[in-house]
Amino acid sequence: MEHRLASELALLKKKKLWRSPALIERASGSHLVIEGRTFCNFSSNDYLGLSGHPALQEAAHTAWSSFGYGATASRLICGNTKEHQLLEEELASLKQTEAALLFSSGFAAAMGAISSLMQRGDVIILDKLVHASLIDGARASQALVRVFKHHDVTQLEDHLRWARRTFPSGEILIITESVFSMDGDVAPLEEMVLLKEKYGALLFVDEAHAIGVRGSSENRMGGMIGELGLASRIDIQMGTLSKAVGTSGGYLCASRTIVDYLLHRARPFIYTTAAPPSLIAAARASIGIINSSEGEALVVRLWNNIEQLASSLSQQQPESAILPLILGDEEKALVAAHMLREAGYFVPAIRYPTVAKNKARLRITMTATHTTEEISRFTQEIKQLSL
C-alpha cells in the first residue's frame, strides 16, 4: 500500500494538485497571520465577520459555565442540552418548517439525510455542480443517481419524466444548492419547484452560502428560499453554521416526520458526539445578531463591498459574496495565488477535485469586515496580474 499511495501522491505533485494547508497563527476580521506575517484575507466564508463577535464569546462562556467544554456523548445518550433544543426550534421557525435537526457539520447533515431517506427503487437527480457532500450522500444511498447540467431545467425535466415513468412508485429527490459554493451563482429555484410539483418529486436545497447573505431584511436566516417565498414548497432545507453564522455545524429543516425519521436512522447523527453546548450557544447568539438591526447593517456593508469589488474588476453584479476568477490551468492559478500572497493577500488557488479539471480559479470571497481601502488595493493587485 505504501508504494501505491506514494505513486499517487507523486502524480498529484506532477499535475500541480498537491495541497499544503497554510498554518494560521492568528485571525481577526479580514486579517490573518501566517509565519509571523499579516495578510488581508479574501478567502473566508465568515461573510458577516461574526466569528469573533463579543456576543458569541459571552454566550459560549455562559454555556461553558453550565456544561463544560464537551457534550460528553451523542445526542441520544446524554449529549442533548437545552442549547441544542433551543437552536433547533429557532432554526425551524426561521426556515418556516415543522422541525430541525443539528449535525456535527454540513457534510454530516448531507450524508446522513440523503443516504437515510433514499432507498432502492428511488431516484436522486443532482445538479452537476453540487457540493461533494451532496454527491457522496447520493452515492451512499441505494437510489439510482442521475445528473443534470448546471441550472439546466430542460434536462432536469427530461430526467424527471424518465424517473416517474421508470419508477412509478419510487420517490424522486432533486438536489441543488441555492447559492453554489464555487461559482457563487444562484439556482433557478422557482422553476425547480414547479417541476418537482409537476412530477411529484421532493426538493432538497443546500442553503449553506445563502443564509445571512440573501433572504429578506426581516429574516436573513431565511436564505434564498425565504427571499423567494418558497419555504412551504421545498421539502428539505439544509444549511451550515460555519459560514455567515461564524461557528460550526450543520442542520436539516423539514417536516416533523422527516426529522423524526433522521433522528432514528441518520448514522452521522446517531453515532457522533453532540456539538459542544458552548458552540451551539454561540451559534444562537450569532443568529440573534443576524436578524437584528446590527445584522442588517452588516449585510448592507457586505453588499456594498461586493458591489465595489465587482465594479473594480469590471465584473457583472454577483448574486452572492463569492466571486470566482476562473483561470483554467492549475499552475496558472497557483502562480496567481502566490503573487497575491507575496503582495500581502491570501486567496488560495482552488483546483481539481474541488472544481472540474481545467477550471482552476481564485475563489474570492467578500466579508462585511473588509474596508473600501483594502478592496481598492486588492483589486489593483489583481489587475497587475493580467489574468
Secondary structure, 3 states (H helix, E strand, C coil): CHHHHHHHHHHHHHCCCCCCCCCEEEEECCEEEECCEEEEECCCCCCCCCCCCHHHHHHHHHHHHHHCCCCCCECCCCCCCHHHHHHHHHHHHHCCCCEEEEECCHHHHHHHHHHHHCCCCCEEEEECCCCHHHHHHHHHCCCEEEEECCCCHHHHHHHHHHHHHHCCCCCEEEEEECECCCCCCECCHHHHHHHHHHCCCEEEEECCCCCCCCCECCEHHHHHHHHCCCHHHCCEEEEECCCCCCCCCEEEEECHHHHHHHHHHCHHHHCCECCCHHHHHHHHHHHHHHCCHHHHHHHHHHHHHHHHHHHHCCCCCCCCCEEEEEEECHHHHHHHHHHHHHCCEECCEECCCCCCCCCEEEEEECCCCCCHHHHHHHHHHHHHCCC
